[in-house]
Amino acid sequence: MERSWKKSLIQFHVVSKRVSVRQRRTIFNAIRSFKGGVLTADLFFPHFGMTLGEYCTWHILNEFSRKKRCTTATRHGKNC
């Protein structure tokens, strides 16, 4: 259990801190233009060291976190 938790923390750090907007767009473009049979969560991205399912999970969590921070900042009179 401890090992998967550490792996999850590393993946979150990679997706939220190291993957640029351009790289995220490249990943989503690859998903949209995928022609090799069935697209599954097990599709591996060797450059990032994670699967499509892992990337999507952390991308969704990161976007939710960002939107939550933005909403809180707006309530306190700050810009996002």
N, C-alpha and C positions, 0 to 999 in steps of 0.2 A: 504494500500500500504506500509506503514512504517513497518508493522509487517513482511510482506514477504521479505522486503529488509534485515531486521535484521536476519531473518531465513537464508537467502541466505549467508550472511556474516559468520554466525556461521558454516554453512555447508562447506563453502570454507575453513575455518580455520581447521575444523575437517579433511577434506580430504587432504589438503596440508600439515598440520603440525603434526597431531596426528596419521594418518593411516600409519603404517610402510609398507615397501615394501613387507614384508611377508604377512601382512594382505591384501594388494591389490591383491597379487597373490592368496590368499585364496578366495577372492571375485570373481575374474575372473575364478578360477577353479570351483567354485560353479555355475557360469553362464554356463560354458561349459558342466558341468555334470548334469545340471538340467533335471530331468525326470518327473516332476509333471505337465504335461499338457503344456499349452501355457505360454511361458516366456514373461512377459510384463514389461513395465517401472514401474508398480505399485508394483512390488515385494518388500516387506519391509525387510530391514536388521535391526532387533531390536538392535543388538549390537552397531550399528553406528547411529541409530535413523533417518535413511533416506531410501528413496526408491532407487531402481536400477536406475531409470531415473535421479534422483538428483545426485547420485554418479557419473554416467557416464558423466553428464554435467560438473561437477566440475573437474573430472579427465581429461577430454579433455581440458578444459580451463587451468588447471594447467600444463599439458604437453606442450601446445602451449606457455605458458608464459616461461616455463623453456627452451624450444628450442630457443625462441626469445632472452632470456638472454645469452644463450650459444653462439649464433651467434654474438651478440654484443661484448661479451668478446673476442671471437676469433679475431674479427676485430681489437681489441685494444691490441693484442699480449698476451692475458691471456689464461690460460687453463680453461676448464669448470669443 
